[in-house]
Amino acid sequence: MAKNRSHEGAGPSQRQLRVGEVVRRSLSEVLARGDVHDPELGRMSITVGEVRVSNDLKTATAYVLPLGGKDKELCLQALRRNTAEIRHLVTRGITLKFAPQIKFELDETFDRMDDTRRMFADEHVRRDLDHSDEEE
């Protein structure tokens, strides 16, 4: 009997990871070159942190953040407004059976890293960490 790969506990397949990375690179190049015909996007420097692809490879979610984290919502609106053109430009350079729909979300990993650093810098946490080091 074949394994059911669609259960929630499974991580992404190697194919999903590869396709996500190819789409991420292509999207980064399109945004860096300023190929999109939108003056707002042309003025922004946007980082594409990750692209996650659905199981069927038909939907790609791009996690983006403008340089410096300024005007996040404006950036997201501009990307969503130009989704069709961006999809065309991104998939033009890659060979896939289907061109995935691209959705844009804000990349919050940098905010989470800052929160984690603040947590580890807290006096109570440092004391607990130092205490557990002494026990070993």
BELRAMO-V826304 format. One line per field, one symbol per residue. phi: phi as a letter, one per 30 degrees, with the letter a starting at -180 (. if undefined). burial: I if it has 16 or more other ideal C-beta (glycine too) atoms within 10 Angstrom, else O. Layout:
BEGIN
phi=???
burial=???
END
This chain:
BEGIN
phi=.ddddcdddddddddddddedddddddddddddidddbeddddcccccdabccdedicbbcccbadeiidhedddddddddcedddedddddcbcbdbdddcccbddcddddddddddddddeddddddddddddd
burial=OOOOOOOOOOOOOOOIOOIIOIIIOIIIOIIOOOIIOOOOIOOIOIIIOOIIIIOOIOOIIIIIIIOOOOOOOOIIOIIOOIOOOIIOIIIOOOOOOOOIOIIIOOIOOOOOOOOOOOOOOOOOOOOOOOOOOOOO
END
